[in-house]
Amino acid sequence: MKAIVLQRSLDSKVDLVELPKPVCKPNEVLIRIKAAALNHRDEWCRKGLYPNIQDGIVLGSDGAGIVEEIGTGVDSQLLGQEVMLNPALHWGDNERAQGKNFEILGMPRNGTFAEYVAIPADRVFPKPYHLSWEEAAALPLAGLTAYRAVAVQGKLKAGEQVLVTGIGGGVALFAAQFVLALGAKLFVSSSSPEKRATALELGASDAFDYGMNNWSAAALESSGGMDLIVDGASGDTLSELMNIAKPGGRLVFYGATRGNPPQLEARKLFWNQLQLIGTTMGSDQDFAEMLALIDRLQLRPRIDVVFPLKDAAMALDRMKEGLQFGKIVLSP
Ligand SMILES: NC(=O)c1ccc[n+]([C@@H]2O[C@H](COP(=O)([O-])OP(=O)(O)OC[C@H]3O[C@@H](n4cnc5c(N)ncnc54)[C@H](OP(=O)(O)O)[C@@H]3O)[C@@H](O)[C@H]2O)c1
């Protein structure tokens, strides 16, 4: 089968190779991939900034396809089913945080940027009827992360004011969709005027340019302050975000695209009764709730561009440069 593997000796850091078709172990299924989607995690692997990375591993956490073979112990009804994957493996039984065996498909376990992937049967779910292959592939990792950030860790209530930063990001756009779906008032930030304009068309009440000096003052004046802020950038934006939070506000962080914050203004944090909350992907229960919300409201992931599998390096470059609005998809 054709597959995109990490190969850090190459300029592109990835290689299109021919690999044997995976063999199902007991309790696994073999999926013929119809579409796979990129996440920033794949780019961190290319940059060598992800723990335990190995060359030769097939990248990709998200995918959707058809069950073509089953291992022993798997219900034969799954054969031929149209499914999507939950890439969160071994969360464990604590809803508050993942256990030490937690793992994400696509490093160090072979992932979805290939014609086939073998995965435990309990990680496959029926493809929602209203979604195309590309939309179903785009949903799992970013949708799950966004759902837990907004609804579980963020405890969003209808009528609250929410800022989702960097709306061009895959997780951010799902977070924005969930905020609107749950009846809250959405504000966004983005470096791109086009993305800000599109966010307003999608229902945001205002859109701020995080590249502008003192943008937080403008955001505070326009909104009156946020009950909840959902951010994947961290870095030097943290102190701006603390300016925009209402007293008692919650700031939920799912990523650190901009690295660690250079400083933390402790007085602002405690005087304003702020809550800084971390979140990572989500439990099986979060995944089920996220899928139920997608089904109930017939929400559709927004697709940026679909690339052929062989052009994975171009697709990753597009994500690296932050040009996307929505999810970048690969088609084998
Ligand atoms: N903890 C988890 O479970 C989890 C899950 C998924 C992702 N992540 C992490 O979350 C981050 C985003 O992931 P993704 O897959 O959604 O990435 P992505 O699709 O590549 O999005 C990155 C976006 O970050 C935005 N950005 C850059 N600098 C910013 C800043 N200073 N302030 C606000 N936004 C900024 C940009 O938005 P504009 O283009 O609009 O400016 C860019 O489009 C990554 O660091 C990723 O590793 C963590």
The ligand as a MOL file (V3000), in Angstrom:
LIG
                    3D

  0  0  0     0  0            999 V3000
M  V30 BEGIN CTAB
M  V30 COUNTS 48 52 0 0 0
M  V30 BEGIN ATOM
M  V30 1 N -4.1440 19.2040 23.5600 0
M  V30 2 C -4.6850 18.5970 22.5200 0
M  V30 3 O -5.3500 17.5730 22.6350 0
M  V30 4 C -4.5320 19.2060 21.1760 0
M  V30 5 C -5.3420 18.7700 20.1360 0
M  V30 6 C -5.2330 19.3970 18.9090 0
M  V30 7 C -4.3030 20.4120 18.7440 0
M  V30 8 N -3.4880 20.7630 19.7670 0 CHG=1
M  V30 9 C -2.5270 21.8710 19.6110 0
M  V30 10 O -3.2870 23.0600 19.4020 0
M  V30 11 C -2.6290 23.9050 18.4620 0
M  V30 12 C -3.5500 24.1640 17.2820 0
M  V30 13 O -3.7830 22.9270 16.6330 0
M  V30 14 P -4.6060 22.8570 15.2590 0
M  V30 15 O -4.4670 21.4650 14.7290 0
M  V30 16 O -5.9580 23.4350 15.4400 0 CHG=-1
M  V30 17 O -3.6580 23.8100 14.4110 0
M  V30 18 P -3.7970 24.5470 13.0430 0
M  V30 19 O -5.0250 24.0440 12.3460 0
M  V30 20 O -2.4850 24.4310 12.3870 0
M  V30 21 O -4.0550 26.0680 13.5070 0
M  V30 22 C -3.0790 26.9290 13.9430 0
M  V30 23 C -3.7020 28.3140 14.0670 0
M  V30 24 O -3.1230 28.9470 15.1880 0
M  V30 25 C -3.4610 30.3070 15.0910 0
M  V30 26 N -2.4740 31.1360 15.7870 0
M  V30 27 C -1.1720 31.2820 15.5390 0
M  V30 28 N -0.6410 32.1990 16.3750 0
M  V30 29 C -1.6340 32.6480 17.1750 0
M  V30 30 C -1.7370 33.5790 18.2330 0
M  V30 31 N -0.6800 34.2680 18.6580 0
M  V30 32 N -2.9340 33.7600 18.8190 0
M  V30 33 C -4.0210 33.0730 18.4080 0
M  V30 34 N -3.9940 32.1720 17.4050 0
M  V30 35 C -2.8080 31.9530 16.7970 0
M  V30 36 C -3.5430 30.6340 13.5930 0
M  V30 37 O -4.8470 31.2020 13.3750 0
M  V30 38 P -5.1570 32.3370 12.2760 0
M  V30 39 O -4.7270 31.7200 10.9760 0
M  V30 40 O -6.6220 32.5370 12.3720 0
M  V30 41 O -4.3620 33.5480 12.6600 0
M  V30 42 C -3.4000 29.2540 12.9270 0
M  V30 43 O -4.2610 29.0860 11.8340 0
M  V30 44 C -1.3380 23.1850 18.0900 0
M  V30 45 O -0.3060 23.6790 18.9110 0
M  V30 46 C -1.6370 21.7420 18.3980 0
M  V30 47 O -0.4900 20.9800 18.6710 0
M  V30 48 C -3.5940 20.2020 20.9830 0
M  V30 END ATOM
M  V30 BEGIN BOND
M  V30 1 1 1 2
M  V30 2 2 2 3
M  V30 3 1 2 4
M  V30 4 1 4 5
M  V30 5 2 4 48
M  V30 6 2 5 6
M  V30 7 1 6 7
M  V30 8 2 7 8
M  V30 9 1 8 9
M  V30 10 1 8 48
M  V30 11 1 9 10
M  V30 12 1 9 46
M  V30 13 1 10 11
M  V30 14 1 11 12
M  V30 15 1 11 44
M  V30 16 1 12 13
M  V30 17 1 13 14
M  V30 18 2 14 15
M  V30 19 1 14 16
M  V30 20 1 14 17
M  V30 21 1 17 18
M  V30 22 2 18 19
M  V30 23 1 18 20
M  V30 24 1 18 21
M  V30 25 1 21 22
M  V30 26 1 22 23
M  V30 27 1 23 24
M  V30 28 1 23 42
M  V30 29 1 24 25
M  V30 30 1 25 26
M  V30 31 1 25 36
M  V30 32 1 26 27
M  V30 33 1 26 35
M  V30 34 2 27 28
M  V30 35 1 28 29
M  V30 36 1 29 30
M  V30 37 2 29 35
M  V30 38 1 30 31
M  V30 39 2 30 32
M  V30 40 1 32 33
M  V30 41 2 33 34
M  V30 42 1 34 35
M  V30 43 1 36 37
M  V30 44 1 36 42
M  V30 45 1 37 38
M  V30 46 2 38 39
M  V30 47 1 38 40
M  V30 48 1 38 41
M  V30 49 1 42 43
M  V30 50 1 44 45
M  V30 51 1 44 46
M  V30 52 1 46 47
M  V30 END BOND
M  V30 END CTAB
M  END
